[in-house]
Every structure is written in C-alpha cells, then in structure tokens.
C-alpha cells in the first residue's frame, strides 16, 4: 500500500495516496494538469478558470465604457453651431434681395435748400428711399425726405435747413420695396 503519513496517536489514519480525500487526489499531483470533475464536463477537458474544485473565484469583468454620452454632447454642440449660423444669416440678410442705394450728391445752398441724389439697384419693383439731412456740427437731424423709385434707377430728394446750419451729411435711413 502506498505510504500514508502518520497522524497524532488519537487521530484516524490518513487515506492512502490517490484515494479520495487523500493528499493528492488522482490526477492532481503537483505539476499535473488540472482537470474538472464538474458534472457535464467531458473527461480530459480543461474547465474555464474558477470552475474546478478549490479554484479562487474570478472577479467579473468590468463593463466596457461606452462613448454614447460623448457622442450625444458632440452632436448637440454641432447642432447649436449650425442653428446659430443659420439664425445669424437669416438675421443679417434681407429677404433674399440685393437691394442697394447710393448717394451721389449731398448739397446745402446758401439759402438753406438741401438736396440729395443717388441711385437704387437690385429691384424691379417700386422702392421707397428715405434720407436724413444731418448737421455735421453735432450730427443732429436737420430735415428728412422720402421718394419712390420705380425699379432700378435714380432718385432725388430736397429739404430745407435753418440759417445756422452750414454743412450737412446725407444718410439713407430706409430702403424698402
């Protein structure tokens, strides 16, 4: 019989080598491959880690971090930028027209008669041109005038200034179809 280690005098004798409960159960000697005795596992198959008798339990794998929150944040920022750009363009552009007015002449005569003339481009409809005559000393409005122009063409307006006004500037304040 195989060698059994002696125990204390009052303890039962240790089972022999290779017997169930012995020092080395059959096939598990140091250096021998670890085989499962779990039900349903074929003989000779290496069980997954942590499933054979005496194995330390394995920690569950940490869940993978997903970038869903980051993707949503980036999409929100992109949508805000695009929306802001569209709102800016809508606010700074007129209703799609390229309507422009130029001032070619701005005069004040010795008797205080004011005159302004220019042209309108970018429309085939009737356009209203409003002009202010402003005193160059203090930039206060001296007079204002409006006229209608049919389609692209020339315009002129006139007004009057008090005697103390010597120089004026002309400003188109409204241009509408």
Buried (B, 14 or more C-beta within 10 A) or exposed (E): EEEBEEEEEEEEEBBEBBBEEBBEBEEBEEEEEEBBEEEEBEEEEEBEEEEBEEEEEEEEEEEEEEEEEEEEEEEEEEEEEEEEEEEEEEEEEEEEEEBEBEBEEBEBEEEBEBBBBBBBEBBEEEBBBBBBBBBEEEEEEBBBBEBEBEEBEEBBBBBBBEEEBEEBBBBBEEBEB
